[in-house]
Amino acid sequence: MPRVDVLTITYNQERYIGQCVESVLSQKFEDWRLLIVDDGSEDRTTEIIESYDDERILLIKAEHRGIEKLKESYQLLLEQSASPLLAILDGDDWWPADKLEIEVPAFEPSSVALAFGSVKLYNADNEWIATVRLPAFAQGIREGKTILDRMLNRGFFPFSVTTMVRRSALEAVGGFVQPAGLPLVDVPTWMHILGNGHSRGLPEILGCYRVHKESVCQSRSAAIARGQMDYNEKFIEVQRDKMGLSEGAARKYSQRIRAYHHHRRGVLDMLEDNWPESRRHFKEAFREGRLPRKAKTGMRLMQLLWRMFRKRGRA
């Protein structure tokens, strides 16, 4: 089995980092290294990490960069890494003990660039919230472009806590990708990698993802969703050839993606009571979408009108 480098970035996570580190120490597959960047924590995070006496753990103490410069922190980890497989584990998440044992063999054959699985969601107090099973379309060995289409057109994404990537595939796309204005690197990076290789989806639980109010993904979820949609539309323009699309096919595909995005933006605006923008996006989604999209958008538009009616009635 090839050795795995586990890449972890943490900041002020004294409440969670112990469970994160111990989940790696508990792995049945033992040929790993845990590389951690502490992004200038001001609590006991560093102290807790240093309390583990294991030569496989490397701690890099860095000045605080923040989430907007996440790519730079991952670059620090890559500079210390030499393993053929890389696994992502944020400082507030953790793994089941058989995660590496199950996932490392998934990288046969050599065409597999990315592997991921199902996930369990927990709150800040380690209470189980839900289990998100990997959908059938993503299970097994799949052409990367098939999964990429679901990410662009259906909002699917592999949870980073379950994800492992072949180092050579990551290097082929120039390392981790962080578009301007997006406080994340995982989804944009997987999009680029999936354009060049195959994925392997595993039905097993391969990670435990924590949902809590301090998480950037929770506190800035709407902004992240909008930023990701903007990036998706640019991605199609730039990566058209890699996606195997002619100019005409790319134009039709972009129209379908825009219809989906208008629908999602309409929902976000509706939840924020921004009714004029919500109605505008729903109308655009209805205009550009195919029949199934028109049906879904029509239902959302009716929901918007009902919300407006009820709120005005209460006023």
Sequence and secondary structure as in RCSB ss.txt:
>XXXX:A:sequence
MPRVDVLTITYNQERYIGQCVESVLSQKFEDWRLLIVDDGSEDRTTEIIESYDDERILLIKAEHRGIEKLKESYQ
LLLEQSASPLLAILDGDDWWPADKLEIEVPAFEPSSVALAFGSVKLYNADNEWIATVRLPAFAQGIREGKTILDR
MLNRGFFPFSVTTMVRRSALEAVGGFVQPAGLPLVDVPTWMHILGNGHSRGLPEILGCYRVHKESVCQSRSAAIA
RGQMDYNEKFIEVQRDKMGLSEGAARKYSQRIRAYHHHRRGVLDMLEDNWPESRRHFKEAFREGRLPRKAKTGMR
LMQLLWRMFRKRGRA
>XXXX:A:secstr
   EEEEEEESS TTTHHHHHHHHHT S   EEEEEEEES SSSHHHHHHT   TTEEEEEE    GGGHHHHHH
HHHHT   SEEEE  TT B  TTHHHHHGGGG STTEEEEEEEEEEE TTS EEEEE   GGGSEEEEHHHHHHH
HHHS     GGG EEEHHHHHHTTS    TT S SHHHHHHHHHTTSEEEEEEEEEEEEE  TT HHHHTHHHHH
HHHHHHHHHHHHHTTTTTT  HHHHHHHHHHHHHHHHHHHHHHHHHTT HHHHHHHHHHHHHHS HHHHHHHHHH
HHHHHHHHHHHHHH 
